[in-house]
Amino acid sequence: MEIIVATKNQGKLREIRSALKGLQVHLHGLNDFQNVPEVDEDGKSFAENGLKKARFYSQFFGKLTIADDSGLEVDALGGTPGIYSARYAGIRASDQENRKKLLKELEGVPISRRGAGFKCVMAMVSPDGREALTEGSCRGRIGFKEVGKRGFGYDPIFILTRHGKTMAQLSLEEKNRISHRGKALRKLRKIITKFQAIFYDGCVTYER
Amino acid sequence: MEIIVATKNQGKLREIRSALKGLQVHLHGLNDFQNVPEVDEDGKSFAENGLKKARFYSQFFGKLTIADDSGLEVDALGGTPGIYSARYAGIRASDQENRKKLLKELEGVPISRRGAGFKCVMAMVSPDGREALTEGSCRGRIGFKEVGKRGFGYDPIFILTRHGKTMAQLSLEEKNRISHRGKALRKLRKIITKFQAIFYDGCVTYER
């Protein structure tokens, strides 16, 4: 079964591939195609943006499509950058520019008030219009400097309190085990498994 | 959700519509379209022919497709006409010509040796290649003359021993309750219901 993963972010695609490994699915990221239209992420929530992307590309490709929308909510900043996480420092900002801006906003804030959470929504939409949403979240603290080279986005400044490490210090497998995206993907994996199995339930077998 | 029903037989379509009533599906028979290619039913079993049709039209329309292949197996004739039931008296034979030929073949055979069974296979194939088969069968006897105006095919000469009526004397609802096709459709209905529900299993609800 083919599934479109509605993202051009290779970091997200890697995590999704890893979390869905072993399923009989063939995943295509948007970078596998040329001249793919963009979708305006103008929704008011992760769910709205994820659904918007999954709906659009499931119709565009005529295939089952999953889309991730995720972001970082910082307590001391009233939950921002939230849905604006990827464009916090500007519409085409790099991950590094976004992290730099966040560290600047939090200058002088002590570690006890640097709590934050990653949120992830995975939306899945079939060409015939059936829709699923799963979510995952993960608590931690924003550090004072970048640590670790793995992951992407805010990972190098997101400290997992219990592990004493940033998200960027984890291997792909470790990150998926505890991250917001990994949690949402485990729920999605169950739905895909049932979706694949359902046609064979209660069926007769024929010799041909 | 839209489903293609791969048949031009309005009698079959009526029974399928009735058996799937109440599901949130919109059924299209092949007569709803123009210039639809035909599929050669050259398989060696009901399942093979049903799958062949469902596979072809699911790709042709890009939609979930169900196809029925069914027939009558007469004990005294070694299980014929079987998969050739619709063309027993010739490639474009009418239902009446087929019944007439069968009654002629069974001339002189006493009621005790006129046992027969209807068989039905429903095949369902999704555009992404998932496949289901369900089956149903129904025992009876071949009468000596046509009785009843309902149904189609061999119904007027197929006597349901327990009911003392031919299949053509039953209302659509009664026929679906006991017929080969009705039984196969009840199993298919369960699969469609799960197929529709599965995306909502384990999902979170969002306020938008």
Interface residues (C-beta under 8 A of the other chain):
Chain A: M1 E2 K44 S45 A47 E48 G62 K63 L64 V121 M124 S126 P127 D128 G129 R130 E131 A132 L133 T134 E135 K187 K190 I191 K194 F195 Q196 I198 F199 Y200 D201 G202 C203 V204 T205 Y206 E207 R208
Chain B: M1 E2 K44 S45 A47 E48 G62 K63 L64 V121 M124 S126 P127 D128 G129 R130 E131 A132 L133 T134 E135 K187 K190 I191 K194 F195 Q196 I198 F199 Y200 D201 G202 C203 V204 T205 Y206 E207 R208
